[in-house]
């Protein structure tokens, strides 16, 4: 047994199959992938890694299994899946995920190819565990997959607390101890026991508050968009294929970005924190459905049209379209008066948070500081935006006063 000191959960005891999985290359690779990608551009202490987070998820899964009375092979499968749940992440975590998904058809939780062969498969089979069944749990399949990937999963419980701890932002602080203790299985559905509507709401509230202040902070979004654009240039130039890129860590990607002409300008800007600025920062109701739902190729066409209107290189215009507002946690199940109910039907807070999420949604168009005014005007025309003069002046003022952040 190994005992590891953790900044969030104090001491984590790693035993059995998890102890042996710890030193496999796919798990050790996670030491070199930041949990929050480019959020460190905003919060300098946000340098924690997917490795730390995976240990935390394993720890909370171990506690949940004890409270649920799950033992034997099922418990070992969950322990393995908890530790392995992030091995499919591309460099800089979610920042490059959709870039990889467009080229490989695989998201980060589709890890059968990693788990079913090589050193990980050898360790699992040594402990009489079927690698395919462990990979299925990572994808959230089956009764016990809900613990690893679901509305009440221990993944979410760890990352909210861990991200709050390392950014210094208190909004993600939740009572994960109570949440884990109150988990129950009712007819194969993972639920929170009677009297825990407020506990479920705390997950919703924490995520809703962390989104605008951490995960979707405008500087994090701009730097993510620039990192993604540079990475796309590497792939388009066949410097690296998508499957190899998918297995790089953060350091591999940064070296490649700096080394190759196609991406060097983006690397240099990121290294110096000389980031693009907001030319447009449009609210949900100001953006047409066609633009929100536009595929990647259509977005590139919009960028080229805006650049042509201004007379600059298309690489100097980045359109950042966020997914439509959604709240997966609202489907969490809680027991109320002896009945299993979805949180969205039981909590009045859900509707308020949905509204807040829509109000916080923004479409971003980014460009170098010298071109933001011209790009903003061209983007309004090309994208069919109808931003009033006050919104435009506020946007200009934000870029001037927040350049240091």
ABEGO torsion letter per residue (X at the ends): XBBBBBAAAEBBBBBEAAAAAAABAAAAAAAABBAAEAAAAABAABABBAAAAAAAAAAAAAAAAAAAGBBEAAAAAAAAAAAAAAAABBBGEAAAAAAAAAAAGBBAABAAAAAABEAAAAAAAAAGBBAAAAAAAAAGBEAAAAAABBAABAAAAAAAAAAAAAAGBAAABBBAAAAAAABBBBGGBBBBBBGAAAAAAAAAAAAAAAAAAAAABAAAAAAAAAAAAAAAAAAAAGABBAAAAAABBAAAAAAAAAABAAAAAAAAAAAAGBBBBBABBBBAAABBAAAAABBAAAAAAAAAAAAAAAGBBAAABBBBBBBBBBBAAAABBBBBGGBBBBAAAABAAAAAAAAAAAAABBBBBBBBAAAAAAAAAAAAAAAGBBBBAAAAAAAAAAAAAAAAX
